[in-house]
Amino acid sequence: MKKTPFHSQHAEAGAKFGPFAGYDMPLFYPLGIMKEHQHTREKAGLFDISHMVHVEVRGPQAAALVSRACPYEAAEQAPGTGKYTFMLNENAGIIDDLIVSRLAEDRFLIVANAACAEKDVAHIRNLASGFDVAVDIIPRAFLALQGPAAESVMQSAGLDVADMAFMTVAEPNSGWFVSRSGYTGEDGFEIGLPPGEGPDFAAKLLADGNVEWIGLGARDSLRLEAGLPLYGQDMDETVLPHEAGLIWAVPKSLRESGDYVGAEALSAALKGEKKRKRIGLKPKEKMPVRGGAKLTDGDGRQIGTITSGGFGPTLGGPMALGRIVTNADENKIFADVRGRGIAMEPAKLPFVPHRYKR
Amino acid sequence: MATIYYTDEHEWLSVEGDTATVGITNYAQEQLGDLVFVELPEVGKAVSKGDDTVVVESVKAASDVYAPVDGEITAVNDALSDDPSLVNSSAEAEGWLFKMKLTDTSQLEGLMDKAAYDANVA
């Protein structure tokens, strides 16, 4: 199993590890998921996200390639900004969701999900053969610092980030990449740096009393409270952007037609009857309802599936994301948990308000 | 005087006469992490050794707790409905899960004592 540059630091911090996308990753530390979660909401949590893959697209036609691979106008993206988007297949199913940052006029950074990295890179390289671009994987240590204290921690670590707004990016040192973004709903940063420089920088951040290592367990409960979808659970190649509640990421001008892969299928699907949609749900009991649970109507007919579910430590109760048929009666939804029908009620997303610095 | 037994599945049983109080071990709760929900069986239910009897849910996942021996459920720990974290703070005392009347006390012979269990998880 692969190890990230921070593996020995996690072990020293007492992490309990588990396999994730081919890496031996920290699931939680002695603090425990509940307290790690709350620490992130109250102070600052440090997450090792080095399993994610950084792909740089560089060259005169870099913007053109990105706009072919992803449904947005990369040529219009301001340098120094990031954009949430995805890559679609010919049927408009989601290959992966991504953040694409424009580092310079002719240079884009695509940060891909670990489990999708191989197919993503193959897809981009395949598309790139028709363009004047270079596509390179950049080896990086990658950290996320999330929570209300994140900015002050970054400043004390010597990174001047006070003027960065949500979804802006910078390259403060050679080989470094910083974005004001994250996956918890909190203000925060993602910091990519050369693998060899990773451990020292992590130690610098951890020297601040506000910072604790946070594992994948709390990362998942935080992202679910923030109503953010997870690839492989809330979307996959059989799910179209509007069915995953993500059509907002496709500019209106590209919903009827475009040159990106999947444009025709997406446009046809949007013109036709919308069949499935994403919904936020709360069980009416205290019992958590997990991803994969069947959703049924009052008469026992299946109307959908829970795609992600769990317990929200800040919310103080169970919560779930589901995908249901659009003609379902939202006031009569039951989740099948071990043979019992648990009544569910629709919930507004996010479950816990976002606190991004706009 | 109760005798305490332990199972390979990380349950403990405190047995007095033909009645056992059952819970999960401190080792098991450490592995599970913070519990947020416990689904207890119905009183009066007959269970056989190995049956899924309780579901303990941590923030991350649901795990089954099996009946350690044959018997009938005679009581459940209702305090866990309000505070499942009792299992974390006091797994082998206040965080007990259920009591059962044993139908075959000879099944206890195959279980471990504390020293054997501790050696098993060390």
HADDOCK unambig.tbl for C-alpha pairs under 7 A between the chains (distance, minus, plus):
assign (segid A and resid 32 and name CA) (segid B and resid 33 and name CA) 6.27 0.50 0.50
assign (segid A and resid 32 and name CA) (segid B and resid 34 and name CA) 6.74 0.50 0.50
assign (segid A and resid 33 and name CA) (segid B and resid 34 and name CA) 6.79 0.50 0.50
assign (segid A and resid 34 and name CA) (segid B and resid 34 and name CA) 6.42 0.50 0.50
assign (segid A and resid 217 and name CA) (segid B and resid 60 and name CA) 6.31 0.50 0.50
assign (segid A and resid 286 and name CA) (segid B and resid 37 and name CA) 6.98 0.50 0.50
assign (segid A and resid 287 and name CA) (segid B and resid 37 and name CA) 6.05 0.50 0.50
assign (segid A and resid 310 and name CA) (segid B and resid 59 and name CA) 6.39 0.50 0.50
assign (segid A and resid 310 and name CA) (segid B and resid 60 and name CA) 6.63 0.50 0.50
assign (segid A and resid 311 and name CA) (segid B and resid 59 and name CA) 5.38 0.50 0.50
